[in-house]
Amino acid sequence: MTAPGLPPVALLAGVDEVGRGPLAGDVVAAAVILDPARPIPGLADSKALSEKRREALYPLIVEGARAFHVARATVEEIDRLNILKATLLAMTRAVEGLGIEPEFVAVDGNRLPPWRYPALAIVKGDSKVAAISAAAILAKVTRDREMAALDALYPGYGFAAHKGYGTPDHLAALAALGPCAIHRRSFRPVRECCVSGAGFNVTRNT
């Protein structure tokens, strides 16, 4: 994996996020500084990997990276700030939580957070920079696991299957049940559901 514009530094942090598009759940970001002495085979765009492969790579990244941190912006922050600002906030928290000051940060996408780190935004960076790929896998596995757990707390929506994305099944459940506590009320399908009178579902299994 190579990407133009990256300086030859030892402490390169890769950053990626998961969960900008869903109607429910937090947006999760991860930052990873890989160890050149401990290469991790099989890193690739997380979206091109199967769930089984991502799960297999997760512990290899955790054990082999020089540093990593997974962070988030909550549903409340998404609704208050908007999804773009919340995503950039989650990315900032991920880098700040590394415990090692990166010399340079490579971010997947076309926007950089307003931070103090020298950085480069790289479109499709998770297929070009190994550290970004590793970050994407950590973020994806973390969020998918969380949505599966939330499925048990808020039954009927199918969170374990669609992970909060606006699939037909999710939209049908939203219309029938109304939004629950982890739905993003600033997102139009959820907002329109509230306006239509579906109400707010606070049911939670304990």
N, C-alpha and C positions, 0 to 999 in steps of 0.2 A: 504494500500500500504506500503510495506516495502522493503528495499534493504540493503544487508549486507555492512558493511564498513562505514556507515554514523555515525558521532559522534552525541551524544545527545545534540544538540545545539538549542537555541531558534531562532537564526537568520540564518536559512538555506535558501539559495537562490537556486531555481531550474532554469535551463536554457535549452532552446531548440531553434531550428531554423527551418525555413520552406523555401523551394525554392532553394535547392542545384541543383536539377535536371533539372528545366525548361530551355528552350532556351531563355526566355525573362523575364524581370523584376528583381527587386532587390532581394537579399536574406535577409530575415527578421528574427531577433532573439528577444526573450523576456526573461526577468528574473523576477522571482516572489518570494517574501518572504511571505508565508502565515501566518495568525494569528491563532494559535492553539485554541484561544477562539472563533473563528468564522469559524468553519469547513464548507466546501463547498461540499455538497453531489453531487455525480455523476461524479466526476473527473475521467477521464480514458484516455487511449491512444487516442489522437485527431483523429487519422486515423480510429479508431473504432467507432467514434461518427458521427452521421448525421450532416449535415450542420445546420439544425434547432436546434439540441441540442447544438452544439458549440456556435451558436449565443445566445442561452438562458443562457449558462454558462458564456459567456463573461462579461456581467455586474455584475454578482455575484462575479467574480474574481476581477474585477476592484474595486468594492465597499468593498469587504471583505478582500483583501490582506493588509498586513502591508505596503508593498511597491511593485511596479512593474514598469517596464520600457520596452518599445519596441524600438528596434534600427534596423539598417540595414547596409548593404554594397551595394553601388550602382552598376548599370550595368558597369559603367566606372571603378570602383574599381575591380569588378570581372574580367573584361578583362585585367586590368593592373597587378593584383596580382596573379590570378588564383582562382578558386572557393573555394578551401580549405582554403587558407589564408584569403579570403574575408569573409568566414563563421566564422572563428575564430575571425576576427576583429569585425564582427557584434555582436558576443557573448560578447566580451570584452566591447563593447559600451553599451550593455544592462545592464551588471552588474555595470559598472561605473555610469550609469544613475539612479540607484536605489534611491540614496539619503540617504541610510542607509548602513553602512559597514556590509556586511554579515560575519558571523563567519565561514561559510563553504559554498561551492558552489557545487551543484550536477548537472552535465552536461549530457545530453542525448548523447549516442554514445560512441566512443572509442578514442576520441582525446580531449585534453585539450588545450585551448589557452595558449600562453606564458605570463601568468599574475602572479600577486603577491598573489592571493587568495589561501588559502588551498582548495583543490578541489578533486573531484573524478568523473571520467567518468564512466557512467553506461550504458551498452548496453541495449536497450529497456527500458531505464529509465522512459519514459513517461507512462509506465504501472506499474512501481514499486514505484515511488516517486510522491506524490501528487503535490509538488511544480513544478516538471518538467512537469507534466500533465497540470497544470495551465498555465505554460509558453508556452507550445506547442499550447494550445487553443488560447491564445492571439496572438501568432505569425501567426497561421493559419488563424484566422478570419481577422486579419489586412491585411495580404497579399491577401487573396481572395477578400476582399472589394476593395483593390487597383487595382487588375487586372480587376475587373468588371468596375471600373471607367476608366481604360486605354482602355478598349474595345470601349468606346464611343469616345475616343480621336484618336484611331487608328483602325478604322472600317475595317472589312474584314478578320481579323485574328482569331476571335473567342476567344479572351482572357477571356471573362466572362465564357465561357464553360470549356476550358482546362487549364486555369490559367497559360499559357505559356509553359506547358509540350509538349513534342514532339509527340503529337497524329497524326494519319494519316491526320486528317482535318487541323491541324496546319501546318504540313509539306507541304500539298498541297497548302495552302494559302501562305506559305513562298516562294514556287517555283513560284507561279503565280504573287505575288506582290513584291517579294524581301523583305529583312529585313527592319524593321522600327527602329526608334530611341531607342526603349527599348529592342531590340534583343541583345543577348550576342554574339558579333562577334568572340569571342575566342572559342565558342562552334562549333564543327565540322559541324553539319548540316547548321548552319548559315554561317560559313566561306566558306563552299563548295558552298553555294548558291551565295555568293558574287563572288567567283572565276568563277562560271559558267556563269556570266554575267547578273544575275537577277537584279543587281544594288542595290541601297539603297533607300527605300521609305521614304520620309520625310513628306508625307501627314499627316496632323493632323487637326482634326475638332476643331474649336474654337467657 
